[in-house]
Amino acid sequence: MKNNVPISTIMTKNVIKLNLSDDLTKAESLFKKYHIRHIPVVSGNKIVGMLSYTDLLRISFADALDDDENEIDVTVYNMFTVEQVMARKLVKVSPETSIKDVAEILSAKEFHALPVVQDEILVGIVTTTDLIKYLLQQYY
């Protein structure tokens, strides 16, 4: 396996983002539409947080109910803001960070995505899924 391959070679560059002013209903629709589990939250181009689908599920008890699920989601989502639910203490990496270093960070932490920043500007996101796909490519 190659050493020191930069994370920029496997990161997602066209990142789906949320703004602080967006609501959680929009977040849920983005998660479902794009089949993703992590969305960086930005203020302008600067990353200020990360929202995971798991964060959203934690505040929603709609899964336990059968009737009027969408109505309950909206009610619960209106009780919170993106800023209240997102993770604020982020570990960030640069595009030059090696894939190996990113794998070590993700394997040691309890999260599954890292924002990739250049001069504090969000330029990408890398997830455990990206790492697994890269690892699988090494076998072909």
C-alpha positions in Angstrom: 0.0 0.0 0.0 1.2 3.5 -0.8 2.5 5.7 2.0 1.7 9.4 2.4 -1.1 9.5 -0.2 -3.0 12.8 0.6 -6.6 12.6 1.7 -7.4 15.0 -1.2 -7.2 12.0 -3.5 -10.2 10.3 -1.9 -12.2 13.1 -0.1 -15.6 14.3 -1.4 -15.0 17.7 -2.9 -18.6 18.7 -3.8 -19.8 18.8 -0.3 -23.5 19.0 0.7 -23.5 21.8 3.4 -25.9 23.4 5.8 -25.9 27.0 7.0 -26.4 27.9 10.6 -29.7 29.5 9.5 -31.0 26.2 8.0 -33.6 24.2 9.9 -33.5 20.5 10.8 -36.2 19.6 8.4 -33.9 20.7 5.6 -31.1 18.7 7.1 -33.3 15.6 7.2 -34.3 16.1 3.5 -30.6 16.4 2.5 -29.6 13.2 4.4 -32.4 11.3 2.7 -32.0 12.8 -0.8 -28.2 12.3 -1.1 -28.0 9.1 1.1 -25.4 10.7 3.3 -24.8 10.5 7.1 -22.7 13.7 7.8 -23.2 17.3 6.8 -20.8 20.1 7.6 -22.4 23.3 8.9 -20.9 26.5 7.6 -21.0 30.2 8.2 -20.0 31.6 4.9 -17.2 29.2 3.7 -15.9 28.5 7.2 -16.9 25.3 9.0 -18.5 25.8 12.4 -19.9 22.3 13.0 -20.9 18.9 11.8 -24.4 17.4 11.9 -24.7 13.6 11.6 -27.9 11.7 10.8 -27.4 10.1 14.2 -27.6 13.5 15.9 -30.9 14.0 14.2 -32.2 10.6 15.2 -31.3 11.3 18.8 -33.7 14.2 19.1 -36.5 12.5 17.1 -38.7 9.9 18.7 -40.8 9.5 15.6 -39.3 6.1 14.9 -41.2 4.7 17.8 -44.5 5.9 16.4 -46.4 4.7 13.3 -49.0 7.4 12.6 -48.3 11.0 11.6 -44.5 10.3 11.6 -43.7 13.4 9.4 -45.9 15.6 11.5 -44.0 14.6 14.7 -40.6 15.0 13.0 -41.5 18.6 12.0 -42.7 19.4 15.5 -39.5 18.0 17.1 -37.2 19.6 14.5 -38.8 23.0 15.2 -37.9 22.7 18.8 -34.2 22.7 18.0 -31.8 24.6 15.7 -29.0 23.2 13.7 -26.6 25.0 16.0 -28.0 23.3 19.1 -27.8 19.8 17.6 -24.5 19.9 15.6 -21.1 18.9 17.0 -18.9 22.0 17.6 -15.6 20.5 18.7 -14.3 19.3 15.4 -11.1 17.6 14.4 -10.1 19.0 11.0 -7.6 17.8 8.5 -5.9 19.5 5.6 -6.0 18.2 2.0 -2.3 17.2 2.4 -3.0 15.0 5.5 -2.2 11.4 4.6 -4.9 8.8 4.2 -3.0 6.8 6.9 -3.2 9.7 9.4 -6.9 10.2 8.7 -7.5 6.4 9.2 -5.7 6.6 12.6 -7.8 9.6 13.7 -11.1 8.0 12.7 -10.2 4.7 14.2 -9.4 6.3 17.5 -12.4 8.7 17.8 -16.1 8.2 18.1 -17.1 9.9 14.9 -17.0 8.8 11.2 -16.3 11.9 9.2 -13.7 14.7 9.1 -14.0 18.1 7.5 -11.1 18.9 5.2 -10.1 22.5 5.4 -7.5 24.8 3.8 -6.9 28.1 5.6 -10.1 27.5 7.7 -12.2 27.2 4.5 -14.1 23.9 4.0 -12.7 22.2 0.8 -14.0 18.6 1.4 -15.1 15.9 3.7 -13.7 12.4 4.3 -15.7 9.6 5.9 -15.0 6.0 7.0 -16.8 4.9 3.9 -14.3 6.8 1.7 -11.5 5.0 3.6 -13.1 1.6 3.1 -13.6 2.2 -0.6 -9.9 3.2 -0.9 -8.8 0.1 0.9 -10.9 -2.1 -1.4 -9.3 -0.5 -4.4 -5.9 -1.6 -3.2 -7.0 -5.2 -3.9 -7.8 -4.6 -7.6 
